[in-house]
């Protein structure tokens, strides 16, 4: 039975997910956005030395996202409109 297990067996090691990212310039500050009720999507705010602030969706940095984009994820609104024709 594949679902049977013994408490005496060694536990399986957790699968660690991680990715590294290279940013093209130096970063002065970094903080994640928060909302009172947590309804809106979270973003990562990055402060650059020039004074500019860059906002990246936190989902973009998710280590569980697919490494190779699927055809569906590459499709934009224009692509969807063409498929409907």
C-alpha positions in Angstrom: 0.0 0.0 0.0 1.6 3.3 -1.2 -0.3 5.4 1.4 0.9 3.4 4.4 3.8 4.7 6.4 5.6 3.9 9.6 6.4 6.4 12.3 9.8 4.7 12.6 10.7 5.6 9.0 12.9 8.6 8.5 11.0 11.7 7.5 11.5 12.9 3.9 13.7 16.0 3.6 11.8 19.1 2.5 12.3 20.3 -1.1 14.0 23.7 -1.0 13.0 26.2 -3.7 15.2 29.1 -4.4 16.3 31.3 -7.3 18.9 34.1 -7.6 18.4 37.3 -9.5 20.8 39.8 -10.9 19.8 43.5 -10.8 21.5 45.7 -13.3 22.3 48.6 -10.9 22.9 49.1 -7.2 19.9 49.2 -4.8 19.6 51.8 -2.1 16.5 50.4 -0.4 14.0 47.6 -0.7 10.7 47.0 0.9 7.5 45.0 0.3 4.2 46.7 0.2 1.5 45.9 2.7 -2.2 46.8 2.9 -4.5 47.0 5.9 -6.6 44.0 4.8 -4.2 42.3 2.5 -6.6 42.4 -0.5 -4.3 44.0 -3.2 -1.4 42.2 -4.7 1.9 42.7 -3.1 4.8 44.5 -4.8 8.5 44.9 -4.0 9.5 48.6 -4.0 13.2 49.1 -4.9 14.9 52.5 -4.3 17.6 53.3 -6.8 20.6 55.6 -6.1 19.2 58.1 -8.7 16.1 58.6 -6.5 13.8 56.6 -8.7 11.5 53.9 -7.2 10.8 50.7 -9.1 7.8 48.5 -8.3 8.0 44.8 -9.1 5.1 42.4 -8.6 6.1 39.9 -5.9 4.8 37.1 -8.1 7.6 37.8 -10.5 10.1 36.8 -7.8 8.2 33.6 -6.7 10.7 30.7 -6.8 7.7 28.3 -7.6 6.8 30.1 -10.9 7.8 28.2 -14.0 11.3 28.8 -15.3 10.3 28.4 -18.9 7.2 30.5 -19.7 4.4 28.6 -21.3 2.6 29.7 -24.5 -0.4 30.7 -22.4 1.7 32.9 -20.0 3.4 34.6 -23.0 0.1 35.5 -24.6 -0.9 39.2 -24.2 -4.3 40.8 -24.5 -3.6 41.3 -28.2 -2.9 37.6 -28.6 -6.1 36.8 -26.9 -8.0 39.1 -29.2 -6.5 37.4 -32.3 -7.5 33.9 -31.0 -11.1 35.1 -30.6 -11.3 36.1 -34.3 
